[in-house]
Amino acid sequence: MKQKIGMIGIGLMGHGIARNIAKHGYPLTVLEHAGNQPLDELKAAGVTTQTSAKDVAAASEVVILCVTGTPQVEAVLLGAGGVLEGLKPGTVVIDCSTAVPTSTERVAQAVQAAGGRFLDTPMTRTPKEAHEGRLNLLVGGDAALFAECRPILACFAENITHAGPVGAGHRMKLLHNYVSLGFVTLLAEAAACAQRAGVAPEVFVDVLAKGGGGGAALERLKPFLLAQDTSGLRFSMSNALKDLTYYTQMAEDGSAARAVAQGVRQTLEQAVQTGNGERLLPELVALLAAR
């Protein structure tokens, strides 16, 4: 018998995760929430729903979280009607969210004190890969528990890396997102400068692609640079700011160098503070060019 899975957070990424878990035959229960993507496809596949995180946990042997960030993780696990109130002994909590590692360690201790087990498994890639079951996962936690849960993770991930103990997954995710979002922000600023300097976007893209500016960040920005198409990177500026804020907090906690990261965060912060938080990251090019 396959384990009963519960899932909280059926957003752009979570919907793809849930779809692939159900596709692999796991009994799945999800939380009804206003922030969910439409559940019609999942319900048609036999997925059931509950109206509280407590009830999701009570119906599950494994609970997967895919929420926005640290405040949401803490609320859904530790708050009134939360997962810990319905947690059964031995239940595994798998956190796919992006979170502050020091909070992750505290949350893991609370789960363990309640009789559960915990993995942090943040993801990289986009909603497209989530839909296809081809995410990358960075896992923090006990190696034996990771091995036990790997078949579940493989339902929705293509590359799965055990990064170390609890918190290591979230630390690696923040490092990854700082580099990837930092590249995108740098390219957006350069593209805005090119636009104001009269450099044709197709020339800008072609020269960078053939030289040191080529890579994933340019490929994701290219549709917007050439055709004002944001589909190459469906990631909001507010989410990018959240991740950079978490990263700079982690760097500060470790007394690590962070001057470049602070510059990236300030650029994103200015975009969000001017009312553009829900716009997608490629649109940062237009915002910077219009200054």
C-alpha positions in Angstrom: 0.0 0.0 0.0 1.3 3.4 -0.9 1.5 6.0 1.8 -1.3 8.5 2.2 0.0 11.9 1.2 -1.4 15.3 2.4 -0.4 18.5 0.6 -0.8 22.2 1.6 -0.1 24.8 -1.0 -1.6 24.1 -4.5 -0.2 27.2 -6.2 1.7 27.4 -9.5 4.4 25.0 -8.3 2.3 23.0 -5.9 -0.4 22.1 -8.5 2.3 20.4 -10.6 3.6 18.5 -7.6 0.1 17.3 -6.6 -0.7 16.3 -10.2 2.3 14.1 -10.4 1.8 12.5 -6.9 -1.7 11.6 -7.9 -0.5 10.4 -11.3 1.8 7.9 -9.5 -1.1 6.4 -7.6 -0.6 7.9 -4.2 -3.8 8.6 -2.2 -3.7 12.4 -1.9 -5.6 14.9 0.2 -5.1 18.7 -0.3 -6.0 21.7 1.7 -8.8 23.9 0.3 -7.4 27.4 0.2 -8.2 30.6 -1.6 -4.6 30.8 -2.9 -4.9 27.4 -4.7 -4.9 27.0 -8.4 -8.2 25.4 -9.7 -8.5 21.9 -8.3 -10.8 20.4 -11.0 -8.1 18.3 -12.6 -6.9 17.0 -9.3 -10.4 16.2 -8.1 -11.1 14.4 -11.3 -8.0 12.2 -10.6 -9.4 11.2 -7.2 -7.7 13.8 -5.0 -9.8 14.6 -1.8 -9.8 17.9 0.1 -9.9 19.1 3.7 -10.6 22.5 5.1 -7.9 22.7 7.8 -4.3 21.8 7.9 -5.0 19.8 11.1 -7.4 17.6 9.1 -5.0 17.2 6.2 -2.4 15.9 8.7 -4.8 13.6 10.4 -5.6 11.9 7.1 -1.9 11.5 6.0 1.3 9.6 6.6 3.3 12.2 4.8 2.5 15.9 4.6 4.1 18.1 1.9 4.2 21.9 2.2 4.5 24.2 -0.8 3.7 27.6 0.6 5.2 31.1 0.0 7.8 31.4 2.8 8.8 31.3 6.4 5.7 33.0 7.9 3.4 30.7 6.0 5.4 27.6 6.9 5.3 28.5 10.6 1.6 29.4 10.5 0.5 26.2 8.8 2.6 24.0 11.0 2.5 25.7 14.4 -0.6 27.8 14.3 -4.2 27.1 15.5 -5.7 24.3 13.5 -2.2 23.6 12.1 -0.5 20.4 11.0 1.0 19.7 14.4 -2.5 19.5 16.0 -3.4 16.6 13.6 0.1 15.0 13.3 0.2 11.2 14.0 3.4 9.6 15.4 5.9 8.9 12.7 4.3 11.2 10.1 6.9 12.8 7.8 6.7 16.6 7.1 8.3 17.5 3.8 8.8 21.3 3.3 9.2 22.2 -0.4 8.9 25.9 0.4 11.7 28.5 0.4 12.4 29.5 4.0 14.9 31.0 6.4 17.2 28.1 7.5 17.2 29.1 11.2 13.4 28.9 11.2 13.5 25.6 9.4 15.7 24.1 12.2 13.2 25.4 14.9 10.2 24.0 13.0 11.9 20.6 12.5 12.5 20.5 16.3 8.8 21.2 16.9 7.8 18.5 14.4 10.1 16.0 16.1 8.8 17.0 19.6 5.3 16.2 18.3 6.4 12.7 17.2 6.9 13.5 13.5 9.9 13.5 11.2 11.1 16.3 9.0 12.8 17.0 5.6 13.4 20.4 4.0 13.2 19.9 0.3 13.1 23.2 -1.5 12.9 23.1 -5.3 14.3 24.9 -8.3 13.0 25.2 -11.9 9.7 26.6 -12.9 5.9 25.7 -13.0 6.5 24.1 -16.4 8.9 21.5 -14.9 6.6 21.1 -11.9 3.8 20.2 -14.3 6.1 17.7 -16.1 7.4 16.2 -12.9 10.9 17.4 -13.6 11.8 19.7 -10.7 15.2 19.8 -8.9 15.0 19.1 -5.2 17.6 20.1 -2.5 17.1 18.0 0.5 18.1 18.6 4.1 17.6 15.9 6.8 18.5 12.5 8.0 20.0 10.4 5.2 17.9 7.3 6.1 14.7 9.3 6.1 15.7 10.9 2.8 16.2 7.4 1.3 12.8 6.3 2.7 11.0 9.3 1.1 12.9 9.3 -2.2 10.3 7.3 -4.1 7.7 10.0 -3.3 10.1 12.8 -4.2 10.9 11.1 -7.5 7.2 11.4 -8.5 7.7 15.1 -9.2 11.5 15.6 -9.4 14.1 14.8 -12.0 17.3 15.7 -10.0 17.3 15.1 -6.2 20.3 16.2 -4.1 20.9 15.4 -0.5 22.5 18.6 0.7 23.1 17.6 4.4 21.3 17.8 7.7 18.0 19.7 8.4 18.3 23.2 7.1 20.9 22.4 4.4 18.3 22.2 1.7 17.0 25.6 2.4 20.6 27.0 2.7 21.4 25.6 -0.7 18.2 26.9 -2.2 18.9 30.4 -1.1 22.4 30.2 -2.5 21.0 28.9 -5.8 18.3 31.6 -6.0 20.7 34.4 -5.1 22.9 33.4 -8.0 20.1 32.8 -10.5 18.0 35.8 -9.6 21.1 37.9 -9.3 22.0 37.0 -12.8 18.5 37.9 -14.0 18.6 41.2 -12.2 22.0 42.1 -13.6 20.9 41.2 -17.1 17.7 43.2 -16.7 19.7 46.3 -15.6 22.1 45.8 -18.5 19.2 45.4 -21.0 17.7 48.6 -19.7 21.0 50.4 -20.2 21.2 48.9 -23.7 17.7 50.2 -24.5 18.5 53.7 -23.4 21.8 53.6 -25.3 20.1 52.6 -28.5 21.5 49.1 -28.8 19.0 46.8 -30.6 17.7 44.0 -28.4 18.5 41.3 -30.9 22.1 42.5 -31.0 22.3 42.6 -27.3 20.9 39.1 -27.0 23.1 37.7 -29.8 26.4 39.1 -28.5 25.8 38.0 -24.9 24.7 34.5 -26.0 27.9 34.0 -28.0 30.1 35.3 -25.1 30.2 35.5 -21.4 26.6 36.5 -20.9 25.1 33.3 -22.2 23.2 30.9 -20.0 19.9 30.1 -18.3 19.3 33.7 -17.1 19.6 35.1 -20.7 17.4 32.3 -22.1 14.7 33.1 -19.6 14.8 36.8 -20.3 15.2 36.5 -24.1 11.4 36.2 -24.9 10.8 39.5 -23.1 13.8 41.2 -24.6 12.8 40.3 -28.1 9.0 40.2 -28.0 7.8 41.5 -24.6 6.8 38.0 -23.7 7.0 37.2 -20.0 6.5 33.4 -20.3 10.2 32.6 -20.0 10.3 33.3 -16.3 7.0 33.1 -14.4 8.4 34.4 -11.1 7.0 37.6 -9.5 9.2 40.5 -8.3 7.7 40.1 -4.8 8.8 36.5 -4.7 12.3 37.4 -5.9 12.5 40.1 -3.2 11.5 37.6 -0.6 14.2 35.1 -1.6 16.9 37.8 -1.7 15.8 39.1 1.7 16.1 35.5 3.1 19.5 35.2 1.5 20.9 38.4 2.9 19.5 37.4 6.3 21.3 34.1 6.0 24.6 35.8 4.9 24.3 38.3 7.8 23.7 35.5 10.3 26.9 33.9 9.1 28.9 37.2 8.9 29.4 36.5 5.1 30.1 39.0 2.4 26.8 40.3 1.0 27.4 43.7 -0.7 26.4 42.5 -4.2 23.4 40.7 -2.8 22.3 43.9 -1.0 22.5 45.7 -4.3 20.3 43.1 -6.0 17.8 43.1 -3.1 17.6 47.0 -3.2 16.8 46.9 -6.9 14.0 44.4 -6.4 12.8 46.3 -3.3 12.5 49.5 -5.3 10.4 47.7 -7.9 8.1 46.2 -5.3 7.7 49.5 -3.4 6.5 51.2 -6.5 3.6 48.8 -6.8 5.1 46.2 -9.1 5.4 43.3 -6.8 3.0 41.0 -8.7 4.5 41.7 -12.1 6.8 39.1 -13.4 10.6 39.4 -13.2 11.3 39.9 -16.9 9.3 43.1 -16.7 12.1 44.5 -14.5 13.8 45.4 -17.8 11.0 47.8 -18.7 10.8 49.3 -15.2 14.5 50.0 -15.1 14.5 51.4 -18.7 11.7 53.8 -17.8 13.6 55.4 -14.8 
